[in-house]
């Protein structure tokens, strides 16, 4: 007897090289959130569609939409900043929003705006109330947990090897942490990130870029303030240029906006047996 096949429609989006499988899950529940094996297969770059993660777009009772995000290994994840920006671009392409929206994510509601061309998204991130400062790193939660360390030349860092060593160290092995290597330049910041859940270097990480900008403000306040007065801190990831702006009051970072490109790449359908 032939197995029943399921044909799943999808879209592929990327934001600064951070790429995602996007599925409109509003009317037909294409994906079971507990089916980690299928999600991992869809994100596989050889046997599936390929992506750093998978995002379900769903209705929400009190907000415009809801974003459900999964790591490429199939596990449910904490917030993904670039994924959130791609989610907004996807919603705009579907005709569900115009130039602004408020959507629900795992860490709460997020405001967002998108330009007329539909390829530049500004996403409001959660407030950061606590940063743990150590002699050679900063640790905080920007929607996902991040470890930030400043380096002399980010291009010389062996991101996979050094990032994996920190992520699986005794301190962070159980819960996992994203690891960011950051170089301060006259133009802003250059960054490379090892992401938990992907368990590899990614071309960009929105929550990591946010953590890097906050760390920069603590580490080099004069330079960071100069950039903020000029519209935000420019951050060059390996997959593209991003910008972060925020305000600081009573040791809390608030009104944090992650800004950058978000583009549809292709769409299609994939058969699951």
LOLO-63154 format. One record per residue (C-alpha): residue in one letter; x, y, z; residue number from 1. Coordinates in steps of 0.25 Angstrom, whole numbers, plus 5000, padded with zeros to 4 digits. Layout:
N
R  code  east  north    up  pos
R     A     X      Y     Z  NUM
...
//
This chain:
273
R  code  east  north    up  pos
R     X  5000   5000  5000    1
R     X  5005   5014  4996    2
R     X  5008   5024  5008    3
R     X  4999   5036  5008    4
R     X  5007   5048  5004    5
R     X  5006   5062  5009    6
R     X  5010   5074  5000    7
R     X  5014   5086  5009    8
R     X  5014   5100  5002    9
R     X  5026   5109  5007   10
R     X  5033   5122  5005   11
R     X  5048   5124  5007   12
R     X  5053   5138  5013   13
R     X  5066   5143  5018   14
R     X  5070   5155  5026   15
R     X  5085   5159  5025   16
R     X  5088   5144  5021   17
R     X  5080   5138  5033   18
R     X  5070   5129  5025   19
R     X  5057   5123  5029   20
R     X  5046   5114  5024   21
R     X  5033   5121  5025   22
R     X  5020   5114  5026   23
R     X  5006   5121  5026   24
R     X  4999   5112  5037   25
R     X  4987   5120  5039   26
R     X  4976   5112  5032   27
R     X  4983   5099  5030   28
R     X  4992   5093  5041   29
R     X  5003   5088  5032   30
R     X  5013   5086  5043   31
R     X  5011   5079  5057   32
R     X  5020   5088  5066   33
R     X  5024   5075  5074   34
R     X  5029   5068  5061   35
R     X  5044   5072  5062   36
R     X  5048   5061  5052   37
R     X  5040   5068  5041   38
R     X  5044   5082  5044   39
R     X  5059   5078  5045   40
R     X  5057   5071  5031   41
R     X  5051   5084  5025   42
R     X  5063   5092  5030   43
R     X  5073   5082  5025   44
R     X  5081   5088  5013   45
R     X  5083   5075  5006   46
R     X  5070   5067  5008   47
R     X  5060   5078  5011   48
R     X  5058   5093  5007   49
R     X  5069   5098  5016   50
R     X  5069   5109  5026   51
R     X  5075   5114  5040   52
R     X  5061   5112  5045   53
R     X  5046   5110  5042   54
R     X  5035   5120  5045   55
R     X  5020   5118  5046   56
R     X  5011   5130  5043   57
R     X  4998   5128  5051   58
R     X  4986   5136  5055   59
R     X  4986   5142  5069   60
R     X  4973   5146  5077   61
R     X  4979   5160  5082   62
R     X  4990   5163  5072   63
R     X  4991   5164  5057   64
R     X  4998   5151  5056   65
R     X  5007   5141  5064   66
R     X  5021   5136  5060   67
R     X  5025   5122  5065   68
R     X  5040   5120  5063   69
R     X  5048   5107  5062   70
R     X  5063   5104  5062   71
R     X  5068   5097  5050   72
R     X  5070   5084  5059   73
R     X  5055   5084  5061   74
R     X  5054   5089  5075   75
R     X  5045   5101  5079   76
R     X  5054   5113  5081   77
R     X  5055   5126  5088   78
R     X  5053   5139  5080   79
R     X  5060   5141  5067   80
R     X  5062   5156  5063   81
R     X  5065   5154  5048   82
R     X  5054   5143  5047   83
R     X  5044   5153  5053   84
R     X  5048   5163  5042   85
R     X  5046   5153  5031   86
R     X  5033   5149  5038   87
R     X  5028   5164  5036   88
R     X  5032   5164  5021   89
R     X  5025   5151  5019   90
R     X  5012   5156  5025   91
R     X  5013   5168  5017   92
R     X  5015   5160  5004   93
R     X  5003   5152  5008   94
R     X  4995   5165  5009   95
R     X  4992   5163  5024   96
R     X  4998   5176  5028   97
R     X  5002   5189  5022   98
R     X  5014   5198  5028   99
R     X  5012   5194  5043  100
R     X  5008   5183  5052  101
R     X  5009   5177  5065  102
R     X  5011   5162  5066  103
R     X  5013   5152  5077  104
R     X  5025   5144  5079  105
R     X  5031   5135  5090  106
R     X  5037   5146  5098  107
R     X  5024   5155  5096  108
R     X  5018   5165  5087  109
R     X  5027   5172  5076  110
R     X  5024   5185  5069  111
R     X  5030   5186  5055  112
R     X  5030   5195  5042  113
R     X  5033   5192  5028  114
R     X  5036   5201  5017  115
R     X  5028   5203  5004  116
R     X  5037   5194  4996  117
R     X  5035   5183  5006  118
R     X  5050   5180  5008  119
R     X  5054   5188  5020  120
R     X  5048   5184  5034  121
R     X  5050   5191  5047  122
R     X  5047   5182  5059  123
R     X  5045   5186  5073  124
R     X  5052   5177  5083  125
R     X  5050   5174  5098  126
R     X  5056   5183  5108  127
R     X  5069   5178  5114  128
R     X  5069   5180  5129  129
R     X  5082   5173  5133  130
R     X  5095   5171  5127  131
R     X  5105   5162  5134  132
R     X  5119   5168  5131  133
R     X  5132   5160  5133  134
R     X  5146   5163  5130  135
R     X  5146   5158  5115  136
R     X  5131   5157  5112  137
R     X  5117   5162  5114  138
R     X  5105   5152  5116  139
R     X  5090   5156  5114  140
R     X  5077   5152  5109  141
R     X  5072   5160  5097  142
R     X  5060   5151  5094  143
R     X  5071   5139  5094  144
R     X  5083   5138  5103  145
R     X  5096   5143  5097  146
R     X  5111   5144  5101  147
R     X  5118   5155  5095  148
R     X  5133   5156  5094  149
R     X  5142   5167  5087  150
R     X  5153   5163  5078  151
R     X  5164   5170  5071  152
R     X  5161   5164  5057  153
R     X  5148   5157  5055  154
R     X  5152   5151  5042  155
R     X  5163   5143  5050  156
R     X  5154   5136  5059  157
R     X  5151   5122  5057  158
R     X  5136   5124  5060  159
R     X  5131   5109  5060  160
R     X  5143   5104  5068  161
R     X  5143   5115  5078  162
R     X  5128   5118  5079  163
R     X  5125   5103  5081  164
R     X  5135   5102  5092  165
R     X  5128   5114  5100  166
R     X  5114   5109  5096  167
R     X  5117   5095  5102  168
R     X  5126   5099  5114  169
R     X  5122   5095  5128  170
R     X  5115   5109  5130  171
R     X  5106   5108  5118  172
R     X  5105   5094  5113  173
R     X  5091   5091  5119  174
R     X  5083   5103  5114  175
R     X  5092   5107  5103  176
R     X  5096   5121  5099  177
R     X  5099   5128  5086  178
R     X  5113   5133  5085  179
R     X  5117   5146  5078  180
R     X  5131   5151  5074  181
R     X  5131   5166  5072  182
R     X  5141   5176  5066  183
R     X  5140   5191  5068  184
R     X  5143   5199  5056  185
R     X  5142   5214  5053  186
R     X  5130   5210  5045  187
R     X  5123   5203  5056  188
R     X  5124   5188  5059  189
R     X  5127   5175  5051  190
R     X  5121   5162  5057  191
R     X  5122   5147  5055  192
R     X  5112   5138  5063  193
R     X  5111   5124  5067  194
R     X  5097   5120  5069  195
R     X  5091   5109  5078  196
R     X  5081   5101  5072  197
R     X  5087   5103  5058  198
R     X  5100   5098  5065  199
R     X  5109   5106  5055  200
R     X  5113   5119  5050  201
R     X  5101   5127  5044  202
R     X  5103   5139  5034  203
R     X  5095   5148  5044  204
R     X  5088   5148  5057  205
R     X  5078   5159  5060  206
R     X  5078   5156  5075  207
R     X  5093   5155  5075  208
R     X  5094   5168  5068  209
R     X  5086   5175  5078  210
R     X  5094   5169  5089  211
R     X  5107   5174  5082  212
R     X  5101   5188  5081  213
R     X  5098   5188  5096  214
R     X  5112   5182  5100  215
R     X  5118   5193  5091  216
R     X  5111   5204  5099  217
R     X  5116   5198  5112  218
R     X  5130   5195  5107  219
R     X  5132   5208  5098  220
R     X  5121   5218  5102  221
R     X  5127   5230  5096  222
R     X  5128   5223  5082  223
R     X  5114   5217  5084  224
R     X  5107   5230  5087  225
R     X  5113   5237  5075  226
R     X  5107   5226  5066  227
R     X  5093   5226  5074  228
R     X  5093   5241  5072  229
R     X  5095   5239  5057  230
R     X  5083   5229  5056  231
R     X  5088   5216  5061  232
R     X  5100   5207  5063  233
R     X  5104   5201  5049  234
R     X  5107   5186  5050  235
R     X  5113   5178  5039  236
R     X  5110   5163  5039  237
R     X  5116   5153  5029  238
R     X  5102   5153  5022  239
R     X  5099   5168  5022  240
R     X  5098   5181  5029  241
R     X  5089   5183  5041  242
R     X  5086   5195  5050  243
R     X  5082   5196  5065  244
R     X  5077   5208  5072  245
R     X  5073   5209  5087  246
R     X  5071   5218  5099  247
R     X  5077   5216  5113  248
R     X  5070   5220  5126  249
R     X  5072   5215  5140  250
R     X  5082   5204  5135  251
R     X  5071   5199  5126  252
R     X  5073   5198  5111  253
R     X  5059   5201  5105  254
R     X  5053   5205  5092  255
R     X  5062   5196  5085  256
R     X  5060   5195  5070  257
R     X  5067   5184  5061  258
R     X  5067   5189  5046  259
R     X  5071   5183  5033  260
R     X  5068   5176  5020  261
R     X  5058   5165  5019  262
R     X  5055   5158  5005  263
R     X  5047   5147  5000  264
R     X  5056   5137  4992  265
R     X  5047   5127  4986  266
R     X  5034   5119  4989  267
R     X  5029   5105  4986  268
R     X  5024   5092  4991  269
R     X  5031   5080  4997  270
R     X  5025   5066  4998  271
R     X  5026   5059  5012  272
R     X  5023   5044  5012  273
//
